[in-house]
Each structure stands twice: as C-alpha cells, then as structure tokens.
C-alpha cells in the first residue's frame, strides 16, 4: 500500500460506487474496489490506476458459482 489511508468501496464497478472510488483516489486513498461483475471492475480499476498511481485492488464477490 502506498499510504495509511484505505477505502473499501462496494458497488465500485459502476455508477455512484465508481464515482465514490474516484473521489477517494483523488484524496490519496488506496482502494479496495468490491463488485459482482468481474469484467467491469477490472476495466474500471485499470482506468483509475494510471491516473492516481495508487494501489487499487479489484475484489469480485458473487453468490453465483464462478465459471
């Protein structure tokens, strides 16, 4: 981790959750980005990492089995 500030953001792959993740990143927080859609959260995290140069870790959580 790049600092002592860490934010756990749920629903971070889209909408308000993604916007909140961006705001925390702008303020120097490392991000644990949680979402149900693996492809979406990976794409979103790849967009944020080069902009903010922080640790942004995507975490996929789903009740359905992985395929």
Residue pairs with C-beta under 8 A, 6 or more apart in sequence:
1 30
1 55
2 30
2 53
2 54
2 55
3 28
3 29
3 30
3 54
5 27
5 28
5 29
5 30
6 29
6 30
6 31
6 32
7 21
7 24
7 29
7 30
7 31
7 32
8 32
8 34
9 17
9 20
9 21
9 24
9 31
9 32
9 33
9 34
10 17
10 34
10 35
11 17
11 18
11 34
11 35
12 18
12 20
12 21
12 31
12 33
12 34
12 35
12 41
12 44
12 58
13 33
13 35
13 36
13 37
13 40
13 41
13 44
14 35
14 37
14 40
14 44
17 35
18 44
21 31
21 33
21 44
21 48
21 56
22 48
24 31
25 31
25 48
25 51
25 52
25 54
25 56
26 52
28 54
29 54
30 54
30 55
30 56
30 57
31 45
31 48
31 54
31 55
31 56
31 57
32 57
32 59
33 41
33 44
33 45
33 56
33 57
33 58
33 59
34 41
34 59
34 60
34 61
35 41
35 44
35 58
35 59
35 60
35 61
36 60
36 61
36 62
37 60
38 58
38 60
41 58
41 59
41 60
42 58
44 58
45 56
45 57
45 58
48 54
48 56
49 56
